Amino acid sequence: MVQKRLSDHIADDIMSMIAIEKRFIPGDKLPNENELSKELNISRTTLRESIRILVTNGVLEIKRGRGTFVKKDFDVSHTMKSLNNLSNTRIDAKDLYEMRLIFEPEAAYYATIRATDAELQRILEYGQQIEQKIKLGMDRTDVEQKFHKSISKATHNEFMDKLMPVIFQAIDAGVVLSQKNERATKDTLNDHKMIMEFMEARNPEGARSAMKIHILHAINDLGIE
């Protein structure tokens, strides 16, 4: 795994201030170097490098004699994708699956409670499409994303929806690895069926447990440590 530098982590922190905390919006000026480096507990050299990363990625702009600003045309809706690409480092599969383990069982729980009948039907349809593609030996990356995205949307929690670009990285990596692993493919079929059965029965605790089992199976089957 390629380790992130401190400046990459700080760039991520500043990005979070802009897009998640909404402390700064497009057009806003950032605090001066002394204030921001003190708040983040870093040197001004590290801060400058982090700002350079964000300038290169079109998030910030430096106006000579005036300071550093969030670019007016910065698209906050693509935050998570931008955040993932900031340092051009490869995110470790273990980190991604840990994120899924924290996030997706709870998403399944709330989706089971809150999904409309139409949303629940859409989740079940995507689950069935995954099953068909596995049986036919077809690539299922796109429909896997749709399945998990539809669960996230059914939570009716906007922040959960914003995290899906991160989750997609883990799903994509898992599909590529599992398609070469017969055990992983078999577990995916069984686990998805269990998730759907609990959701259809409107059993949130069961759905949460089934999703957790599904991700733990993937971690074990794919040798992610």
C-alpha positions as a Markdown table, in Angstrom:
| # | Residue | x | y | z |
|---|---|---|---|---|
| 1 | Met | 0.0 | 0.0 | 0.0 |
| 2 | Val | 1.2 | 3.5 | -0.8 |
| 3 | Gln | 1.3 | 5.5 | 2.4 |
| 4 | Lys | -0.3 | 9.0 | 2.3 |
| 5 | Arg | 1.9 | 11.9 | 3.2 |
| 6 | Leu | 0.9 | 14.2 | 6.0 |
| 7 | Ser | 0.1 | 16.9 | 3.4 |
| 8 | Asp | -2.3 | 14.5 | 1.7 |
| 9 | His | -4.2 | 13.9 | 4.9 |
| 10 | Ile | -4.3 | 17.7 | 5.6 |
| 11 | Ala | -5.6 | 18.3 | 2.1 |
| 12 | Asp | -8.4 | 15.8 | 2.9 |
| 13 | Asp | -9.1 | 17.6 | 6.1 |
| 14 | Ile | -9.4 | 20.9 | 4.4 |
| 15 | Met | -11.6 | 19.3 | 1.7 |
| 16 | Ser | -13.9 | 18.0 | 4.5 |
| 17 | Met | -14.1 | 21.5 | 6.0 |
| 18 | Ile | -15.4 | 22.8 | 2.6 |
| 19 | Ala | -17.7 | 20.0 | 1.5 |
| 20 | Ile | -18.9 | 18.2 | 4.6 |
| 21 | Glu | -18.7 | 20.7 | 7.4 |
| 22 | Lys | -19.6 | 23.6 | 5.0 |
| 23 | Arg | -17.2 | 25.9 | 6.9 |
| 24 | Phe | -16.1 | 27.4 | 3.6 |
| 25 | Ile | -18.2 | 27.6 | 0.4 |
| 26 | Pro | -17.2 | 28.4 | -3.1 |
| 27 | Gly | -15.8 | 31.9 | -3.2 |
| 28 | Asp | -14.9 | 32.0 | 0.5 |
| 29 | Lys | -11.4 | 33.0 | 1.7 |
| 30 | Leu | -9.5 | 30.5 | 3.9 |
| 31 | Pro | -8.0 | 31.7 | 7.2 |
| 32 | Asn | -4.4 | 33.0 | 6.9 |
| 33 | Glu | -1.5 | 30.5 | 7.2 |
| 34 | Asn | -0.7 | 31.2 | 10.8 |
| 35 | Glu | -4.3 | 30.6 | 11.9 |
| 36 | Leu | -5.0 | 27.5 | 9.8 |
| 37 | Ser | -1.6 | 25.8 | 10.6 |
| 38 | Lys | -2.2 | 26.4 | 14.3 |
| 39 | Glu | -5.7 | 25.0 | 14.1 |
| 40 | Leu | -4.5 | 21.9 | 12.2 |
| 41 | Asn | -1.4 | 21.6 | 14.4 |
| 42 | Ile | 1.0 | 21.4 | 11.5 |
| 43 | Ser | 3.8 | 23.5 | 10.1 |
| 44 | Arg | 3.2 | 26.2 | 7.6 |
| 45 | Thr | 5.4 | 24.2 | 5.1 |
| 46 | Thr | 3.0 | 21.2 | 5.4 |
| 47 | Leu | 0.0 | 23.5 | 5.0 |
| 48 | Arg | 1.4 | 25.1 | 1.9 |
| 49 | Glu | 2.0 | 21.7 | 0.3 |
| 50 | Ser | -1.6 | 20.7 | 1.2 |
| 51 | Ile | -2.9 | 23.9 | -0.4 |
| 52 | Arg | -0.8 | 23.2 | -3.5 |
| 53 | Ile | -2.5 | 19.8 | -3.8 |
| 54 | Leu | -5.9 | 21.4 | -3.6 |
| 55 | Val | -5.0 | 24.1 | -6.1 |
| 56 | Thr | -3.7 | 21.5 | -8.5 |
| 57 | Asn | -7.0 | 19.6 | -8.2 |
| 58 | Gly | -9.1 | 22.7 | -8.8 |
| 59 | Val | -10.5 | 23.1 | -5.3 |
| 60 | Leu | -8.6 | 26.2 | -4.2 |
| 61 | Glu | -7.0 | 29.2 | -5.9 |
| 62 | Ile | -4.4 | 31.6 | -4.7 |
| 63 | Lys | -4.9 | 35.3 | -5.4 |
| 64 | Arg | -1.7 | 37.2 | -5.0 |
| 65 | Gly | -1.8 | 39.7 | -2.2 |
| 66 | Arg | -5.3 | 38.6 | -1.2 |
| 67 | Gly | -5.0 | 35.1 | 0.1 |
| 68 | Thr | -6.4 | 31.5 | -0.7 |
| 69 | Phe | -9.9 | 31.1 | -1.8 |
| 70 | Val | -12.3 | 28.2 | -2.5 |
| 71 | Lys | -12.8 | 28.3 | -6.3 |
| 72 | Lys | -16.1 | 29.8 | -7.3 |
| 73 | Asp | -16.7 | 27.0 | -9.8 |
| 74 | Phe | -15.8 | 24.2 | -7.4 |
| 75 | Asp | -18.5 | 21.5 | -7.7 |
| 76 | Val | -19.3 | 20.4 | -4.1 |
| 77 | Ser | -21.5 | 17.6 | -5.3 |
| 78 | His | -18.5 | 15.7 | -6.5 |
| 79 | Thr | -16.7 | 16.0 | -3.2 |
| 80 | Met | -16.2 | 12.4 | -2.2 |
| 81 | Lys | -14.9 | 11.5 | -5.7 |
| 82 | Ser | -12.5 | 14.5 | -5.6 |
| 83 | Leu | -11.4 | 13.6 | -2.0 |
| 84 | Asn | -10.5 | 10.1 | -3.1 |
| 85 | Asn | -8.5 | 11.3 | -6.0 |
| 86 | Leu | -6.6 | 14.1 | -4.2 |
| 87 | Ser | -3.3 | 12.5 | -3.7 |
| 88 | Asn | -3.5 | 10.0 | -6.5 |
| 89 | Thr | -2.6 | 7.2 | -4.0 |
| 90 | Arg | -4.1 | 3.7 | -4.1 |
| 91 | Ile | -6.6 | 3.2 | -1.3 |
| 92 | Asp | -6.0 | -0.1 | 0.5 |
| 93 | Ala | -8.7 | -2.8 | 0.1 |
| 94 | Lys | -8.6 | -3.4 | 3.9 |
| 95 | Asp | -9.5 | 0.3 | 4.6 |
| 96 | Leu | -12.3 | 0.2 | 2.1 |
| 97 | Tyr | -13.8 | -3.0 | 3.5 |
| 98 | Glu | -13.5 | -1.6 | 7.0 |
| 99 | Met | -15.5 | 1.4 | 5.8 |
| 100 | Arg | -18.1 | -0.9 | 4.4 |
| 101 | Leu | -18.3 | -2.8 | 7.7 |
| 102 | Ile | -19.0 | 0.4 | 9.6 |
| 103 | Phe | -21.4 | 1.9 | 7.1 |
| 104 | Glu | -23.4 | -0.7 | 5.2 |
| 105 | Pro | -25.0 | -2.8 | 7.9 |
| 106 | Glu | -26.5 | 0.4 | 9.4 |
| 107 | Ala | -27.6 | 1.5 | 5.9 |
| 108 | Ala | -29.4 | -1.9 | 5.5 |
| 109 | Tyr | -31.1 | -1.4 | 8.9 |
| 110 | Tyr | -32.4 | 2.1 | 8.2 |
| 111 | Ala | -33.4 | 1.2 | 4.6 |
| 112 | Thr | -35.5 | -1.7 | 5.8 |
| 113 | Ile | -37.4 | 0.6 | 8.1 |
| 114 | Arg | -37.7 | 3.7 | 5.8 |
| 115 | Ala | -37.8 | 2.3 | 2.2 |
| 116 | Thr | -41.0 | 3.0 | 0.3 |
| 117 | Asp | -42.6 | 0.0 | -1.3 |
| 118 | Ala | -41.2 | 1.2 | -4.7 |
| 119 | Glu | -37.7 | 1.6 | -3.3 |
| 120 | Leu | -37.8 | -1.9 | -1.7 |
| 121 | Gln | -39.0 | -3.4 | -5.0 |
| 122 | Arg | -36.1 | -1.7 | -6.8 |
| 123 | Ile | -33.6 | -3.1 | -4.3 |
| 124 | Leu | -35.0 | -6.6 | -4.8 |
| 125 | Glu | -34.9 | -6.3 | -8.6 |
| 126 | Tyr | -31.3 | -5.3 | -8.6 |
| 127 | Gly | -30.5 | -8.2 | -6.2 |
| 128 | Gln | -32.2 | -10.6 | -8.7 |
| 129 | Gln | -30.2 | -9.1 | -11.6 |
| 130 | Ile | -27.0 | -9.7 | -9.7 |
| 131 | Glu | -28.0 | -13.3 | -9.2 |
| 132 | Gln | -28.7 | -13.7 | -12.9 |
| 133 | Lys | -25.4 | -12.2 | -13.9 |
| 134 | Ile | -23.5 | -14.4 | -11.6 |
| 135 | Lys | -25.2 | -17.5 | -12.9 |
| 136 | Leu | -24.5 | -16.4 | -16.5 |
| 137 | Gly | -20.8 | -15.5 | -15.7 |
| 138 | Met | -21.4 | -11.9 | -16.7 |
| 139 | Asp | -19.7 | -8.8 | -15.2 |
| 140 | Arg | -21.9 | -7.4 | -12.4 |
| 141 | Thr | -20.0 | -4.3 | -11.4 |
| 142 | Asp | -22.7 | -1.9 | -12.5 |
| 143 | Val | -25.6 | -3.7 | -11.0 |
| 144 | Glu | -23.7 | -4.3 | -7.7 |
| 145 | Gln | -23.3 | -0.6 | -7.5 |
| 146 | Lys | -27.0 | 0.0 | -8.2 |
| 147 | Phe | -28.0 | -2.6 | -5.6 |
| 148 | His | -25.9 | -0.9 | -2.8 |
| 149 | Lys | -26.8 | 2.6 | -4.0 |
| 150 | Ser | -30.5 | 1.8 | -3.9 |
| 151 | Ile | -30.1 | 0.6 | -0.3 |
| 152 | Ser | -28.3 | 3.8 | 0.6 |
| 153 | Lys | -30.9 | 6.0 | -1.0 |
| 154 | Ala | -33.7 | 4.1 | 0.8 |
| 155 | Thr | -32.2 | 5.3 | 4.2 |
| 156 | His | -33.4 | 8.8 | 3.3 |
| 157 | Asn | -30.2 | 10.1 | 4.8 |
| 158 | Glu | -28.4 | 12.5 | 2.5 |
| 159 | Phe | -25.0 | 12.1 | 4.1 |
| 160 | Met | -25.0 | 8.3 | 3.6 |
| 161 | Asp | -25.7 | 9.0 | -0.1 |
| 162 | Lys | -22.7 | 11.3 | -0.3 |
| 163 | Leu | -20.4 | 8.4 | 0.9 |
| 164 | Met | -21.4 | 6.1 | -1.9 |
| 165 | Pro | -18.5 | 7.0 | -4.2 |
| 166 | Val | -16.1 | 5.7 | -1.6 |
| 167 | Ile | -18.2 | 2.5 | -1.1 |
| 168 | Phe | -18.1 | 2.0 | -4.9 |
| 169 | Gln | -14.3 | 1.6 | -4.8 |
| 170 | Ala | -14.7 | -1.3 | -2.4 |
| 171 | Ile | -17.5 | -2.8 | -4.4 |
| 172 | Asp | -15.6 | -2.6 | -7.7 |
| 173 | Ala | -12.5 | -4.1 | -6.1 |
| 174 | Gly | -14.5 | -6.9 | -4.6 |
| 175 | Val | -16.3 | -7.8 | -7.8 |
| 176 | Val | -13.0 | -8.0 | -9.7 |
| 177 | Leu | -11.5 | -10.3 | -7.0 |
| 178 | Ser | -14.6 | -12.4 | -6.3 |
| 179 | Gln | -15.2 | -13.2 | -10.0 |
| 180 | Lys | -12.0 | -15.2 | -9.8 |
| 181 | Asn | -13.0 | -16.9 | -6.6 |
| 182 | Glu | -15.7 | -19.5 | -6.6 |
| 183 | Arg | -16.2 | -19.5 | -2.8 |
| 184 | Ala | -16.7 | -15.7 | -2.9 |
| 185 | Thr | -19.2 | -15.9 | -5.7 |
| 186 | Lys | -21.2 | -18.6 | -3.9 |
| 187 | Asp | -21.2 | -16.5 | -0.7 |
| 188 | Thr | -22.3 | -13.4 | -2.6 |
| 189 | Leu | -25.3 | -15.3 | -4.0 |
| 190 | Asn | -26.3 | -16.7 | -0.6 |
| 191 | Asp | -25.7 | -13.4 | 1.3 |
| 192 | His | -27.6 | -11.2 | -1.1 |
| 193 | Lys | -30.5 | -13.6 | -0.9 |
| 194 | Met | -30.5 | -13.4 | 2.9 |
| 195 | Ile | -30.3 | -9.6 | 2.8 |
| 196 | Met | -33.2 | -9.3 | 0.4 |
| 197 | Glu | -35.3 | -11.8 | 2.4 |
| 198 | Phe | -34.9 | -9.8 | 5.6 |
| 199 | Met | -35.5 | -6.5 | 3.9 |
| 200 | Glu | -38.7 | -7.8 | 2.2 |
| 201 | Ala | -39.9 | -9.0 | 5.6 |
| 202 | Arg | -39.2 | -5.5 | 7.0 |
| 203 | Asn | -36.9 | -7.1 | 9.5 |
| 204 | Pro | -34.2 | -4.3 | 10.1 |
| 205 | Glu | -32.1 | -6.3 | 12.7 |
| 206 | Gly | -32.0 | -9.3 | 10.3 |
| 207 | Ala | -31.0 | -7.0 | 7.4 |
| 208 | Arg | -28.2 | -5.4 | 9.4 |
| 209 | Ser | -26.8 | -8.8 | 10.5 |
| 210 | Ala | -27.1 | -10.2 | 6.9 |
| 211 | Met | -25.2 | -7.2 | 5.5 |
| 212 | Lys | -22.5 | -7.6 | 8.2 |
| 213 | Ile | -22.1 | -11.3 | 7.4 |
| 214 | His | -21.9 | -10.5 | 3.7 |
| 215 | Ile | -19.0 | -8.1 | 4.2 |
| 216 | Leu | -17.2 | -10.3 | 6.6 |
| 217 | His | -17.5 | -13.2 | 4.1 |
| 218 | Ala | -16.0 | -11.0 | 1.4 |
| 219 | Ile | -13.1 | -10.0 | 3.7 |
| 220 | Asn | -12.4 | -13.7 | 4.5 |
| 221 | Asp | -13.0 | -15.1 | 1.0 |
| 222 | Leu | -10.9 | -12.4 | -0.7 |
| 223 | Gly | -8.1 | -12.6 | 1.9 |
| 224 | Ile | -8.3 | -9.0 | 2.8 |
| 225 | Glu | -6.2 | -8.3 | 5.9 |
